[in-house]
Amino acid sequence: MKVGDLVFVDGYEVAIVMSEPRLSEDCKPGGEAYPHEHYYLVDVLTQSGELDSFEEEDLELVSESR
């Protein structure tokens, strides 16, 4: 997944990827999920105009950017 990709958020809302996937702060040393979980967050611009962070696994790729 890369910046500019078109995705579905939770299977119903279309959004544009605005950042590269990054390891959640919870998964880094000192975080609540460390060292047992590893998940990545992606910033997306939703149809409602909000910039939100979602787990990468909650996004479904619709169309890759060029």
Contacts in CASP RR format, 6 or more apart in sequence:
PFRMAT RR
TARGET T0000
AUTHOR 0000-0000-0000
METHOD contacts of the structure
MODEL  1
MKVGDLVFVDGYEVAIVMSEPRLSEDCKPGGEAYPHEHYYLVDVLTQSGE
LDSFEEEDLELVSESR
1 7 0 8 1.000
1 17 0 8 1.000
1 20 0 8 1.000
1 21 0 8 1.000
1 42 0 8 1.000
1 56 0 8 1.000
1 59 0 8 1.000
1 61 0 8 1.000
2 17 0 8 1.000
2 20 0 8 1.000
2 64 0 8 1.000
2 65 0 8 1.000
3 17 0 8 1.000
3 18 0 8 1.000
3 19 0 8 1.000
3 20 0 8 1.000
3 65 0 8 1.000
4 16 0 8 1.000
4 17 0 8 1.000
4 18 0 8 1.000
4 65 0 8 1.000
5 16 0 8 1.000
5 17 0 8 1.000
5 61 0 8 1.000
5 62 0 8 1.000
5 63 0 8 1.000
5 64 0 8 1.000
5 65 0 8 1.000
6 14 0 8 1.000
6 15 0 8 1.000
6 16 0 8 1.000
6 17 0 8 1.000
6 61 0 8 1.000
6 62 0 8 1.000
6 63 0 8 1.000
6 65 0 8 1.000
7 14 0 8 1.000
7 15 0 8 1.000
7 16 0 8 1.000
7 17 0 8 1.000
7 44 0 8 1.000
7 59 0 8 1.000
7 60 0 8 1.000
7 61 0 8 1.000
7 62 0 8 1.000
8 14 0 8 1.000
8 15 0 8 1.000
8 59 0 8 1.000
8 60 0 8 1.000
8 62 0 8 1.000
9 15 0 8 1.000
9 44 0 8 1.000
9 46 0 8 1.000
9 52 0 8 1.000
9 54 0 8 1.000
9 58 0 8 1.000
9 59 0 8 1.000
10 54 0 8 1.000
10 58 0 8 1.000
11 60 0 8 1.000
13 46 0 8 1.000
13 47 0 8 1.000
14 46 0 8 1.000
14 47 0 8 1.000
14 62 0 8 1.000
15 44 0 8 1.000
15 45 0 8 1.000
15 46 0 8 1.000
15 47 0 8 1.000
15 59 0 8 1.000
16 44 0 8 1.000
16 45 0 8 1.000
17 42 0 8 1.000
17 43 0 8 1.000
17 44 0 8 1.000
17 59 0 8 1.000
17 65 0 8 1.000
18 43 0 8 1.000
18 44 0 8 1.000
18 45 0 8 1.000
18 51 0 8 1.000
19 42 0 8 1.000
19 43 0 8 1.000
20 42 0 8 1.000
21 40 0 8 1.000
21 41 0 8 1.000
21 42 0 8 1.000
21 56 0 8 1.000
22 40 0 8 1.000
22 41 0 8 1.000
22 42 0 8 1.000
23 38 0 8 1.000
23 39 0 8 1.000
23 40 0 8 1.000
23 41 0 8 1.000
24 33 0 8 1.000
24 39 0 8 1.000
24 40 0 8 1.000
24 41 0 8 1.000
24 55 0 8 1.000
25 31 0 8 1.000
26 32 0 8 1.000
26 33 0 8 1.000
26 34 0 8 1.000
26 37 0 8 1.000
26 39 0 8 1.000
27 33 0 8 1.000
27 34 0 8 1.000
27 37 0 8 1.000
27 38 0 8 1.000
27 39 0 8 1.000
28 34 0 8 1.000
29 35 0 8 1.000
33 39 0 8 1.000
39 55 0 8 1.000
39 56 0 8 1.000
39 57 0 8 1.000
40 55 0 8 1.000
40 56 0 8 1.000
41 53 0 8 1.000
41 54 0 8 1.000
41 55 0 8 1.000
41 56 0 8 1.000
42 53 0 8 1.000
42 54 0 8 1.000
42 55 0 8 1.000
42 56 0 8 1.000
42 59 0 8 1.000
43 51 0 8 1.000
43 52 0 8 1.000
43 53 0 8 1.000
44 51 0 8 1.000
44 52 0 8 1.000
44 53 0 8 1.000
44 54 0 8 1.000
44 59 0 8 1.000
45 51 0 8 1.000
46 52 0 8 1.000
END
